[in-house]
Amino acid sequence: MIIRDEEGADGARVTLEKDTEFGAPYAITCGIYGVMFTTLYSSLKSEANNNFVKSKTLIDLYFSNDIDEDSLLKEFENMK
């Protein structure tokens, strides 16, 4: 079940789901079209909400040129 789904005009999307088919209570899928796509899993709702907000912040930093693609990918990898 999708709890939150936000798509930006800049070509990015972040979705928070509950009761995923992968066995995790929560999943956050996020991507920037043509650049990256990743999924983060959480067992706690609070952690899932924090990861959703952090994902949006990282994407905003990327589009404002405050973080490059390699750094963006490392940040998402560190969240796993």
Secondary structure, 3 states (H helix, E strand, C coil): CEEEEEEECCCEEEEEEECCCCCCCEEEEEEECCCEEEEEEECCHHHHHHHHHHHHHHHHHHHCCCCCHHHHHHHHHHHC
